[in-house]
Amino acid sequence: MRVIGIICEYNPFHNGHIYQMTKAREIYHDSHIVAVMSGHFAQRGEASMLNKFARARAAVLHGADLVIELPFAYAVRSAEQFAKGGVKMLSRLGVVDSILFGAENPDTEKLGAIASISVKRETQAIIHKNMMNGLSYAAALEKALNLNDEEKKLIREPNNILAIEYMKAINEMKSTMEPLAIARLGAHHCDKSIDGQIASGTAIRSVIQSSQSIDSLKGVLPNEIFCEISNKNSTDFPSVKNLYRPLLSEILLHDSAHIKKIFGINEGLENKFIKAGLIAKSFDDFLGMIKSRRYPMTRLMRTILYIMLGVTKDMINIIDASAPPYARILAFNDNGRKLIRKIKENSDVEMITKISHHLNKKFLFSEKASVHDIMMMLDARSSLLYALCHKNTDHFENTFWTSPVYVKS
């Protein structure tokens, strides 16, 4: 039995994700798939359109055997750290043979060559310097490497960049997991048009967040996801914008020394947050006052979540220096049950079905907290924060006591 791992967000789960898993099983017929999926918040700092259990259930209905949550501490990070956290989780399970990912160019030899160069210490130093000067990661990488025109074109594609990060992480960990790239089909990652049966997540979210007809999504989403989305009003979907007033209280009721401890706050950014908080008229106005080449929107969105959750630099240092201590199961089928048994035989990672048993000691952070405590606390708090992203208070879902979704094969 070959085990294929996928690092994903499924925000929301759509036909392109089904295609990816179908193609993987065409390559490895006798294979099981384990997906490590971000929880309630996406890598770019956005609230997921649907809750993690709905997305995990859809994944198991349409190809995955087991879905495990990618902890908040890995999920809401830069592309590099998102990839590294996902590879850490899959490696920790002790059963994964291949990591599956989509790419605009699925040539793992070419992608791997760039990954090998970019992981060198001197290259990383130049990349970091370039980013400090306001370049995006892709632009900083391109400037740091002596690439030909074909290679430059390769790293200008978002899925290729993420593929390179997966391969970098595999190399750094000296993992035996094999990279398995599937050519991206249909719409480009950033394409906002709905055409055919496969659309980008960007396009789907754009329709949901606008006044466009939801009916246009019927052909690009599995039926249960389409039904769940079409049964909601626009106000039912979560948005980080709904955190604006609580965010102001966090910024304006604490001094700059407190905010400076938050992960992502560097070079006087705390003063920019405080100044904008005092004069901004809206959330968009607030972000517009701070946004710059050095502080792009995605970084600011992630930093807002760090402020709201109290994610300090010390916490992230502890987490990044450690292996994932647990794996929370979100959904599984009968093959997934076999996978869980295999994981328990091959790894000492703690398999968690619900976190209610951990709340008394994990929900509040202390200076002596372990990496297990810190990560569990952030996951628990992020579920509450996700509820606050909804306008209606009836979205305080009982995620602490929710058991994994079982899908009968």
TORLOBA-599947 format. One record per residue (C-alpha): residue in one letter; x, y, z. Coordinates in pm, whole numbers, plus 50000, padded with zeros to 5 digits. Example, Ala and Ser with C-alpha at 12.3 -4.5 7.8 and 13.67 -1.06 7.14 Angstrom:
% TORLOBA-599947
A512304955050780/S513674989450714/
% end
This chain:
% TORLOBA-599947
M500005000050000/R501465033549895/V500525063950104/I500285097549926/G500275129750129/I498705162850025/I499215196650192/C496125217450123/E493585243950220/Y490515233450019/N489095268650049/P486645257249928/F486985221449805/H486365220949428/N486635199549114/G490315207849065/H491075190349392/I489125159749282/Y491095159348955/Q494395160349144/M493555129949358/T492135111049058/K495385116348864/A497435104649162/R495505072049175/E496055067248803/I499785067548878/Y499575046349195/H496495024249173/D496815007949515/S497275039549719/H495775056950018/I495645094750047/V496165115150364/A495515152550342/V497005177250587/M494575206350565/S494645241050721/G491985247150984/H489765277651002/F492255302350855/A494135301550525/Q497805308250459/R497095343650333/G495405352850663/E491835349250538/A489005331650720/S488085299550535/M484765301250350/L483505269350517/N484505253950848/K487205227550859/F484875197950919/A482735205850612/R485855208850396/A487395177150540/R484185157350482/A484075168450117/A487715157750072/V486985122650204/L483815119749996/H485835126849682/G489165109149714/A491015114150042/D491045086450303/L492175106650602/V492225144150670/I494405158050948/E494445194451055/L497505215450976/P497935234851303/F497415272451297/A501105277751380/Y502015262551041/A498935271050836/V498995309050873/R502585316150777/S504625326450474/A504555302450176/E507965289250282/Q506895281650639/F503465268550531/A505225243350307/K507785234350572/G505065229450836/G503045207150604/V506065185850516/K506895183150888/M503375170450960/L503425144550682/S506905132950776/R505895130051142/L503155105151055/G505835079850957/V503815063650677/V503825087950381/D505725077150069/S504955106249832/I503935142749863/L501465152549593/F501145188449472/G499915207549170/A502245228348955/E502005248648638/N505105229348527/P505185194348682/D508845188048593/T510175178448938/E513735176548805/K513745213448706/L511825224049017/G514145203249234/A517235219049082/I515985253849176/A515055241049524/S518575227449576/I520175260849485/S517765282549681/V518215262950004/K521905272250031/R522705294850325/E524245322650116/T521245322449880/Q518815324250172/A520695354550309/I520345372849976/I516655363549950/H516025376650301/K517845409250221/N515835413649901/M512575408250088/M513625433450353/N513955458050067/G510315452649976/L510445425349711/S507945396849710/Y509345362249782/A509185352349414/A510925384449304/A513535380949582/L514225345049477/E514555354649111/K516985382649194/A519065360049420/L519495331949165/N521345333048834/L518465319448627/N517935316348255/D514715328948093/E512985295048119/E513795292248490/K512615327948554/K509295319748390/L509105288248601/I509325306248936/R506855333448840/E503995308548871/P502455305849222/N502015268049231/N505555262849102/I506845284749386/L504965263749641/A506215231749473/I509795244349509/E509125251349878/Y507835215949932/M510945201849767/K513195225049969/A511585212550291/I511955176150183/N515665182250116/E516245200850442/M514655172950645/K516505146450444/S513125129950400/T512615098950188/M509205111750075/E509035114549697/P507745146749536/L504865139149298/A503785168349079/I500515169348885/A500065195048607/R497495221148704/L494445217748480/G492145245348363/A492125279348529/H495265297248642/H495715301149019/C494745338149007/D492165335348725/K488875351048835/S486695337248555/I484335307548587/D484565286848271/G484285249248230/Q484315224348517/I487505235748692/A487915270948831/S490505285849062/G489815289849432/T490325327149378/A487505328249122/I485155307749340/R485765329549647/S485285360749434/V481815349149328/I480855340349686/Q482025374049820/S480345394449546/S476805399249422/Q477315374849134/S474955345349100/I476035315049299/D474525293449023/S477665299248816/L479535277149066/K477345246649018/G479585231448752/V482875236748938/L481965224349287/P480905190049415/N477185190049488/E477345190149871/I479705220149875/F477555238849621/C474445232049830/E476085243950151/I477305275849986/S474045283249800/N472025279250123/K473965307350292/N473405344850279/S476375367250208/T476465376950577/D476845340350678/F480365338050539/P483225347650772/S485525377250715/V488515390450908/K486975424950851/N484495416051126/L487405415751372/Y488125452751322/R486705465951650/P488225437851864/L491505444251679/L491405481051774/S490965471552138/E494025448952121/I496105476551960/L494905507152151/L494545491952500/H498115478352502/D501345497652488/S503825494352202/A506145471952410/H503375445852432/I502605447052060/K506315445551975/K506465410152120/I503965397551862/F505345375951582/G505565395751257/I505955429251430/N509385443051340/E511125475751251/G508595498251421/L505535481951264/E503835483951605/N503835522051577/K502215520551233/F499455498251373/I498825521651667/K498795553051450/A496435537451195/G494195524651475/L493765559851609/I492715576351282/A491405549651040/K487675550950959/S487325514550850/F489195481650822/D490155488450460/D491275523350554/F493355508650838/L495125484150608/G495645510650341/M497545532550588/I500015504650670/K500345485650342/S503615490550152/R506115470949942/R507725459050266/Y504375451350430/P502135435750162/M498495428250233/T498955390950302/R501625397750564/L499405423550732/M496425399850735/R498505372950902/T499895397851153/I496365408651249/L495575372651340/Y498805370051540/I497815401251738/M494315388151805/L495625354151921/G498635367152112/V501155348251898/T504555359852021/K507985356351864/D508995333352151/M506085309752077/I507025306751709/N510695300851795/I509675271752020/I507325257451756/D509755260451466/A512505243051662/S510295212851738/A508545184351561/P504725184951552/P503655168051878/Y500145158051772/A497885152551471/R494195161451500/I491925139651287/L489155158551105/A487655131850876/F488295096250762/N486805065950587/D487485028650633/N490825031050455/G491585061150673/R490945039750979/K493625015650853/L495945045250798/I495415056951157/R496385022451285/K499465022751064/I500465057251188/K500175045551550/E502425016051468/N505065037451295/S505065070151489/D504765082851845/V502805113551734/E499665117951946/M496525111951740/I493765135051866/T490085130951784/K488815161151980/I490535187052193/S488035190252481/H490245167652695/H493115192252658/L491365225252724/N492005228953097/K495755229453058/K496145240152695/F493735269352653/L495815294852843/F499445301552767/S502095301853040/E505805309153028/K506575272453099/A504275258852831/S505555231052606/V505325231352228/H502275208352264/D500575233652496/I501355263452272/M500135247451950/M497005233752114/M496215267552267/L496585285151931/D494355259451760/A491705263452030/R491805301452025/S491735302551646/S488425283651650/L486935310751873/L488415337851654/Y486865321451348/A483465323851516/L484045361151569/C484705365151197/H480975358951141/K478465386951184/N475975363651349/T476705350151697/D475185316151622/H478465306051456/F480135297351786/E480475261451674/N481235234151923/T484545225551756/F486245217252085/W483945187652140/T483355178351776/S484495143351681/P486035135651341/V483665130351049/Y483395093650952/V482455087150590/K481385051350532/S483135036350228/
% end
